[in-house]
Amino acid sequence: MSGTLTTPTNPVKVCAKTGVGAATVNWTASGTDTIDIHLDAPSGTLFARGGRDGTAETGPWVREGTTLYLQNIARYVPLTPDNTLARLVFRTVPGGPCP
């Protein structure tokens, strides 16, 4: 099994005042039909659930170092590093919109 987790904008432009921004996340996975994407740990907060390919938008919560984990969840395998297919670490730069 393998996968990719990407964003077309890394670094993400963030509000200079708050240090947060939003991004589009794309994924592909092979060898599994079902994936989860979790925030900051393989078993962290659920960000997205889907099939082999997909796209999701984050809210305005991406900060420097925010990490997403693409997890194989077929056959109810545990949310551990052994079942991580890909990881995405966000980098940021000032210049994004402020709420």
N, C-alpha and C positions, 0 to 999 in steps of 0.2 A: 504494500500500500504506500501511496505517496500523495502529496498535495502541494499546492501553492496558495499563498495568501498575499495579495498585493493591494496597493493603492496607487492610483495615477498621480497623486500629489504627496510625495514624501521628500522634503519636509512639508508639514501641514502649516498653513498660515493661521496664526492664532491672534486673538485680541491682545494687544500689549498690556492692557489693564488687568485682564483676568487670566491670561496665559492659556486659554482654551480655544479650541477650534473644532471643526467638523470635517469628516472625510468620507469618501466612498471606498468601500472594501469589496474586492473581488476574490473569489476562490474557485479552485478546481480540485477535485480529488479523484483518485483512481483506486480501484480495489475495494470500494465501499459505496453504498448507495445513500448513506445517511451521515451527516456531519453536524457538529455543533461548533460554534466559535465562542470561546470564553475569554473573559477580560482578566488580565494580569496573572492568571495561573491556569493550568489545564482544567482545574475544577472550580475556577472563579465564576463570577457572575455571567450568566448566559447573555450573549450579545445577539446571536443569530442561530437559526437551525435551518437546515436545508438539505438539498440533494447534492449530486456530484459537482454541479456548477451553480454559481449564484453571485449576487451582488446585494449589498446592504449599505445603508447610510448610517453613520454614527450620528448621535446628537452632538451638541456643542460641549463635549466633555473630553476630547482628546487633548492630552498634555504631553510634554516631553517625556519620552520613555514609556508611555502607555503601550502595553503589549497585548496582542491578541493571539490566541492559540486555536488552531484548526484541529479539532478532535474527531477521530473516528468513533462513532457511537453505535455501529452495527453490532448486533447481537449483544447489546447492553454491556459492552466492555467498560471497565472503569475509566474515569477521567484522570488518567495519570500521564506522566511524560512518555511512557512506553507507547501510548496511543495518540500522541501528538503527530500530526502529519506535516504541519508547517507552523511557523511563528512569524509575526509581523511586529516590529518595534517602530513606533512612530517617533519621528524627529520633528521639531517645530521651529518656525521663524516668525517674528512679529510681522504684522501687516494684514491680518485677517479682520473681518468685521467684528465689532463689539455689540453685544446685546443692549 
